[in-house]
Amino acid sequence: MDGDLGDGSTMSQAHSAEDMGFMQLALRQAHAAAQAGEVPVGAVVVRAGQVIAASHNAPLASHDPTAHAEVNAMRAAAQALGNYRLDDCTLYVTLEPCAMCSGAALHARFKRVVFGAPEPKTGAAGSVLNLFTNEQLNHQTQVTGGVLADDCAQVLQAFFEQRRTQQQQSKVPLRDDALRTPDTRLDGLDVPRALSHFTSDLPALDGLRLHWFDNRTDAQVAPHVYLHGLDGWSAQYLPELQSAQPVIAVDLPGFGWSDKPKKVATHRLAWHTHVLSEFLAHVHPAPVALHAPRSMAPLLASLALPIHWVETTHLSAALRDAPYPDPGHMAGPRALRTLLAAPAPTPPPKRS
């Protein structure tokens, strides 16, 4: 069934397999944008059934207000073809283009624009206005909307729900006997902030805030959970978080971006095990397995989950030290190193 937007463009529920296939590629770009902390919109440019260029939103990373997915894809396509006119191409984008992107697409002379979810506030391809069918302009472009609209809308909805949750958790009061690492300590570091999650709802936390990264784009997929070692935190699993495998990397209290009780005596082994056990029970669906370095074995002995021992990735000094502005933030690592009978690491020799 087709629905007419009233200005020559259509929102169709019966789309071609080709359009849906290319929109899936645009959705991959949208997911990549979400993982980079950008609003998840993706775009691809297609000519004669071949993808010429693909890109996603990047205004934050590029410090460029024009770096929308469509504009980035158009720039790449024009470079690839050696011509700014893309009159034999189709632009696929997961969200209805705004006025800026619609104007750029008209200037590029696209034969066709296909979008996923409508944008009722700023959409310039039929929702608010339709630049593509304006007869006062010297070019008109065929527009098809609603291709995989639900999927395209869902990735945006999930992104903004996560943003709201992060904002709410950032307001969780800090206990008097704990420290919280300032977010500014992450500035300039390659850390996927968009994947961050927090909770203070686990009973064992008693109001402390627990942090973890979660790279899943589908919350119904069972994840692999990764636990840091004594001298690291969840950032040591950035390669795994950047992979296609569904991964959660969690920080124990006192480590990484979790709250840090000040007293070494607070960090009892049984308490950390209890917190981790409650966290694993909190994860849905149930995790496939827990991955951890062998140095953490005594803490994990009572867990029923399958455990895979891993070699930890060495972090740069800046990334390793980011959660710990001063020695007062390091009660957790000091306590667990003693409890797990692990010798302190030998610092690398200084280069002359």
C-alpha positions as CSV (number, residue, x, y, z in Angstrom):
1,M,0.0,0.0,0.0
2,D,1.3,3.4,-0.9
3,G,0.7,6.6,1.0
4,D,0.9,9.9,-0.7
5,L,2.6,12.7,1.3
6,G,0.6,15.2,-0.8
7,D,3.5,16.6,-2.8
8,G,4.6,13.9,-5.2
9,S,6.7,11.7,-3.0
10,T,5.5,8.4,-1.6
11,M,5.7,6.4,1.6
12,S,5.3,2.8,0.4
13,Q,4.9,-0.4,2.4
14,A,5.8,-2.6,-0.6
15,H,9.4,-1.9,-1.6
16,S,11.7,-3.6,-4.0
17,A,14.3,-6.0,-2.8
18,E,17.0,-3.8,-4.2
19,D,15.8,-0.7,-2.2
20,M,15.6,-2.8,1.0
21,G,19.1,-4.3,0.4
22,F,20.7,-0.9,-0.1
23,M,18.9,0.5,2.9
24,Q,20.3,-2.3,5.0
25,L,23.8,-1.0,4.0
26,A,22.8,2.5,5.0
27,L,21.6,1.0,8.3
28,R,25.1,-0.5,8.9
29,Q,26.4,3.0,8.5
30,A,23.9,4.3,11.0
31,H,25.0,1.7,13.6
32,A,28.6,2.8,13.0
33,A,27.6,6.3,13.7
34,A,25.9,5.3,17.0
35,Q,29.0,3.5,18.1
36,A,31.0,6.6,17.4
37,G,28.6,8.7,19.6
38,E,27.0,10.4,16.6
39,V,23.3,10.6,15.8
40,P,22.8,7.3,14.0
41,V,22.0,8.2,10.4
42,G,23.7,6.4,7.5
43,A,23.7,6.9,3.7
44,V,25.0,5.2,0.6
45,V,25.2,6.4,-3.0
46,V,24.4,3.8,-5.7
47,R,24.9,3.8,-9.5
48,A,23.9,1.0,-11.8
49,G,23.4,-1.4,-8.8
50,Q,26.9,-0.7,-7.4
51,V,27.7,1.2,-4.2
52,I,29.8,4.2,-5.0
53,A,30.2,5.6,-1.5
54,A,28.9,5.1,2.0
55,S,29.1,7.2,5.1
56,H,27.3,8.3,8.3
57,N,26.8,11.3,10.5
58,A,30.0,12.8,11.8
59,P,29.4,16.5,12.9
60,L,30.9,15.8,16.4
61,A,34.1,14.0,15.2
62,S,34.7,16.5,12.4
63,H,33.6,19.6,14.2
64,D,31.6,20.3,11.0
65,P,27.9,21.2,11.1
66,T,27.5,20.1,7.5
67,A,28.9,16.6,8.0
68,H,25.5,14.8,7.8
69,A,25.5,11.3,6.4
70,E,24.1,12.4,3.0
71,V,26.7,15.2,2.6
72,N,29.5,12.9,3.5
73,A,28.3,10.2,1.1
74,M,27.8,12.7,-1.7
75,R,31.3,14.1,-1.2
76,A,32.9,10.7,-1.3
77,A,30.8,9.7,-4.4
78,A,31.8,12.9,-6.3
79,Q,35.4,12.2,-5.5
80,A,35.1,8.6,-6.6
81,L,33.5,9.5,-9.9
82,G,35.4,12.7,-10.6
83,N,32.2,14.7,-11.0
84,Y,30.0,16.6,-8.6
85,R,27.0,15.8,-10.8
86,L,25.5,12.5,-9.7
87,D,22.6,12.5,-12.1
88,D,22.6,8.7,-12.7
89,C,22.9,7.9,-9.0
90,T,20.4,7.1,-6.2
91,L,20.9,8.3,-2.6
92,Y,19.8,6.0,0.2
93,V,19.6,7.4,3.7
94,T,18.0,6.1,6.8
95,L,16.3,9.3,7.9
96,E,14.4,11.8,5.7
97,P,16.9,14.5,4.6
98,C,16.9,18.0,6.1
99,A,16.7,21.1,4.0
100,M,20.5,21.3,3.7
101,C,21.0,17.8,2.5
102,S,18.0,18.0,0.2
103,G,19.5,21.1,-1.4
104,A,22.8,19.4,-1.8
105,A,21.2,16.4,-3.4
106,L,19.3,18.6,-5.8
107,H,22.5,20.4,-6.7
108,A,24.1,17.0,-7.4
109,R,21.2,16.2,-9.7
110,F,20.4,12.9,-8.1
111,K,17.9,10.9,-10.2
112,R,16.3,9.4,-7.1
113,V,16.4,9.8,-3.3
114,V,15.2,6.9,-1.0
115,F,14.9,7.4,2.7
116,G,13.8,5.2,5.7
117,A,12.2,6.9,8.6
118,P,10.3,10.2,8.2
119,E,11.5,13.3,10.1
120,P,8.4,15.2,11.1
121,K,10.4,18.2,12.5
122,T,12.9,18.9,9.8
123,G,12.2,16.6,6.9
124,A,12.5,18.4,3.6
125,A,11.4,15.4,1.4
126,G,7.7,15.5,2.2
127,S,7.2,15.8,6.0
128,V,7.7,19.6,6.6
129,L,8.2,20.5,2.9
130,N,9.4,18.8,-0.2
131,L,12.2,20.6,-2.0
132,F,12.6,17.7,-4.5
133,T,9.2,18.4,-6.2
134,N,9.4,22.2,-6.1
135,E,8.7,23.3,-9.7
136,Q,10.3,26.7,-9.1
137,L,13.7,24.9,-8.8
138,N,15.6,23.9,-12.0
139,H,15.7,20.2,-11.0
140,Q,13.3,17.7,-9.6
141,T,14.1,14.3,-8.0
142,Q,12.0,11.3,-7.5
143,V,11.6,10.5,-3.8
144,T,10.6,7.2,-2.1
145,G,10.2,7.1,1.6
146,G,9.5,4.5,4.3
147,V,11.9,1.9,3.2
148,L,12.7,-0.2,6.3
149,A,11.2,2.7,8.2
150,D,10.7,0.8,11.4
151,D,14.3,-0.5,11.5
152,C,15.6,3.0,10.7
153,A,13.4,4.6,13.4
154,Q,14.4,1.9,16.0
155,V,18.1,2.7,15.8
156,L,17.4,6.3,16.4
157,Q,15.0,5.6,19.3
158,A,17.5,3.2,21.0
159,F,20.2,5.9,20.7
160,F,18.2,8.6,22.3
161,E,16.9,6.3,25.0
162,Q,20.4,5.4,25.9
163,R,21.4,9.1,25.9
164,R,18.5,9.9,28.3
165,T,19.6,7.0,30.6
166,Q,23.2,8.2,30.6
167,Q,22.0,11.7,31.6
168,Q,19.9,10.3,34.4
169,Q,22.7,8.1,35.7
170,S,25.1,11.0,35.6
171,K,22.9,12.6,38.2
172,V,23.1,9.7,40.7
173,P,24.2,11.2,44.0
174,L,27.8,10.2,45.0
175,R,28.2,8.5,48.3
176,D,30.3,10.4,50.9
177,D,32.8,7.5,51.2
178,A,33.4,7.2,47.4
179,L,35.0,9.1,44.5
180,R,33.8,9.5,41.0
181,T,36.2,10.2,38.1
182,P,35.3,13.4,36.2
183,D,34.1,12.8,32.6
184,T,36.7,15.3,31.4
185,R,39.4,12.7,32.1
186,L,38.2,11.0,28.9
187,D,38.7,14.1,26.7
188,G,41.0,13.5,23.8
189,L,41.1,9.7,24.4
190,D,39.7,7.1,22.0
191,V,37.0,5.8,24.2
192,P,33.5,4.9,22.9
193,R,31.4,7.0,25.2
194,A,28.3,6.2,23.3
195,L,28.6,2.6,24.4
196,S,28.7,3.6,28.1
197,H,26.0,2.4,30.5
198,F,25.6,2.9,34.3
199,T,23.4,1.5,37.0
200,S,23.2,2.0,40.8
201,D,20.2,-0.3,41.2
202,L,22.0,-3.5,42.2
203,P,21.5,-4.2,45.9
204,A,25.2,-5.0,46.5
205,L,26.2,-1.6,45.2
206,D,24.3,0.2,48.0
207,G,24.0,3.4,45.9
208,L,27.4,3.2,44.1
209,R,27.3,3.7,40.3
210,L,28.6,0.8,38.2
211,H,29.9,1.4,34.6
212,W,30.1,-0.9,31.6
213,F,30.4,-0.7,27.8
214,D,27.9,-2.5,25.6
215,N,28.3,-2.6,21.8
216,R,25.1,-4.5,21.1
217,T,22.8,-2.9,18.5
218,D,20.1,-5.5,19.4
219,A,19.5,-5.8,23.1
220,Q,17.9,-9.2,22.6
221,V,21.2,-10.8,21.6
222,A,23.1,-12.7,24.4
223,P,26.5,-11.0,25.0
224,H,29.9,-12.1,25.9
225,V,30.9,-10.3,29.1
226,Y,34.6,-9.2,29.6
227,L,36.1,-8.4,33.0
228,H,39.3,-6.3,33.3
229,G,42.5,-7.3,35.2
230,L,44.1,-5.7,38.2
231,D,45.9,-3.1,36.1
232,G,43.2,-2.2,33.6
233,W,39.6,-1.4,33.2
234,S,36.9,-2.0,30.5
235,A,38.8,0.1,27.9
236,Q,41.3,-2.7,27.6
237,Y,38.6,-4.5,25.5
238,L,38.2,-1.8,22.9
239,P,39.2,-4.3,20.1
240,E,36.4,-6.6,21.2
241,L,33.9,-3.8,21.5
242,Q,34.7,-2.7,18.0
243,S,34.1,-6.2,16.6
244,A,30.9,-7.7,15.3
245,Q,30.6,-10.0,18.4
246,P,28.1,-8.8,21.0
247,V,30.3,-7.6,23.9
248,I,29.8,-6.1,27.3
249,A,32.9,-4.9,29.2
250,V,32.3,-4.1,32.9
251,D,34.2,-2.1,35.5
252,L,34.2,-3.4,39.1
253,P,33.6,-0.8,41.8
254,G,36.9,1.0,42.3
255,F,37.9,0.5,38.6
256,G,37.5,2.4,35.4
257,W,34.4,4.6,35.3
258,S,32.6,2.9,38.2
259,D,32.4,4.7,41.6
260,K,35.5,4.2,43.8
261,P,35.1,3.6,47.5
262,K,37.9,5.4,49.3
263,K,38.7,2.8,51.9
264,V,40.8,-0.2,51.0
265,A,38.8,-2.2,53.6
266,T,35.6,-1.7,51.6
267,H,37.0,-3.8,48.8
268,R,36.4,-7.3,50.1
269,L,36.8,-10.1,47.7
270,A,33.4,-11.5,48.5
271,W,31.8,-8.1,47.9
272,H,33.3,-7.8,44.5
273,T,32.1,-11.3,43.6
274,H,28.6,-10.4,44.9
275,V,28.5,-7.2,42.7
276,L,29.7,-9.1,39.7
277,S,27.2,-11.9,40.3
278,E,24.3,-9.4,40.6
279,F,25.5,-7.6,37.4
280,L,25.6,-10.9,35.4
281,A,22.1,-11.7,36.6
282,H,21.1,-8.2,35.6
283,V,22.3,-8.7,32.0
284,H,19.5,-9.8,29.6
285,P,19.6,-12.2,27.8
286,A,21.9,-14.3,30.0
287,P,25.5,-13.9,29.0
288,V,27.1,-16.6,26.8
289,A,30.3,-16.6,28.8
290,L,32.6,-14.5,31.0
291,H,36.1,-13.6,29.7
292,A,38.7,-12.5,32.2
293,P,42.5,-12.7,32.9
294,R,43.6,-15.6,35.1
295,S,44.7,-13.1,37.8
296,M,41.0,-12.6,38.6
297,A,40.4,-16.4,39.1
298,P,39.9,-16.3,42.9
299,L,37.2,-13.7,42.5
300,L,35.3,-15.8,39.9
301,A,35.5,-19.2,41.5
302,S,31.9,-19.3,42.7
303,L,30.3,-18.1,39.5
304,A,28.4,-20.7,37.5
305,L,28.9,-19.0,34.1
306,P,31.5,-20.5,31.7
307,I,34.8,-18.7,32.0
308,H,37.3,-18.1,29.2
309,W,40.7,-17.0,30.2
310,V,42.1,-14.2,28.1
311,E,45.4,-12.2,27.7
312,T,44.7,-8.6,28.6
313,T,45.5,-5.8,26.1
314,H,48.2,-3.3,27.3
315,L,46.7,0.2,27.5
316,S,48.6,3.3,26.7
317,A,49.7,5.2,29.9
318,A,47.1,7.9,29.2
319,L,44.2,5.5,28.8
320,R,45.3,3.3,31.7
321,D,45.6,6.2,34.1
322,A,42.6,8.2,32.9
323,P,40.2,6.9,35.6
324,Y,42.6,7.6,38.4
325,P,43.4,11.3,38.8
326,D,45.3,10.7,42.1
327,P,46.2,7.9,44.5
328,G,42.9,8.3,46.4
329,H,41.1,6.9,43.4
330,M,43.2,3.7,43.5
331,A,41.9,2.0,46.6
332,G,40.2,-0.8,44.5
333,P,43.3,-1.8,42.5
334,R,45.5,-1.7,45.7
335,A,43.0,-3.8,47.7
336,L,42.4,-6.5,45.0
337,R,46.1,-6.8,44.3
338,T,46.7,-7.7,47.9
339,L,43.6,-10.0,48.1
340,L,44.5,-11.8,44.9
341,A,48.1,-12.1,46.0
342,A,49.3,-10.6,42.8
343,P,52.7,-8.8,42.8
344,A,52.7,-5.2,41.8
345,P,53.5,-4.7,38.1
346,T,57.1,-3.7,37.2
347,P,57.1,-0.4,35.4
348,P,58.6,-0.4,32.0
349,P,62.2,0.9,31.8
350,K,62.5,4.6,30.9
351,R,63.8,5.3,27.4
352,S,66.9,7.4,27.4
